[in-house]
């Protein structure tokens, strides 16, 4: 197998990874709070003692998260919240805190405020928030403060915690629109911070642009097919060369 085939195979491997990423993005075009993935590639050059001196391969460097803000849509549900800015909601899991932008909140049977996936939503102190069983008319302010009406009187019951990553590139996806961060990788956002706020009665949509992703998927598929044709042609050339050289003079 010669240089052109190796180069084409390296490009195919990279394209296959990119196809998987784009297909996953398309599958989550309607997922609340979903952040699309992007691929980062670079050229890897291997020096050779042949005419030309080098062969350039494709190297898959990393998959990174698209951090742009998704469109915010009104739902009319008072327990739905959307995050504006660079913050995340904190939720408690068995292995510690995870983070999300999915603001479809719900009330558990024991009155715990839960995420769409059923995990307790925490406050700035990283403790779960309890909602009285007879609470009504919830009001959630931009800083996450929650007030409800209990027995005809307004009562503040807690504050939804907003957290900001110290290094956004260190965050990793954990499935179901959840993210993990290294220890001390997330800091509570203080009230009055202009970089993040909560909108009640709304949710943030996916950052995936379906038309752009479908067009990208089509182009990637065509590029993959072109490389496959190149590899097949190169293999045919080698076979013909072997057959020709193998014939007796």
Protein Blocks (a to p, Z undefined) as FASTA:
>chain_A
ZZklmmmmmmmmmmmmmmmmmmmmmmmmmgghiacdddddddddddddbehjiacddddf
bdcddfbdcddddehiakbccdehjbdcddddfkbccddfbfcdcddfkopacdfkopac
ddfkopacdddfkbghiacdfkopacddeehiacdfbdcdddddfblklpcceejhiacd
dehiaccddehiakbccdehiacddfbdfklmmmmmmmmmmmmmmmmmmmmmmmmmmmmm
mmmmmpcZZ
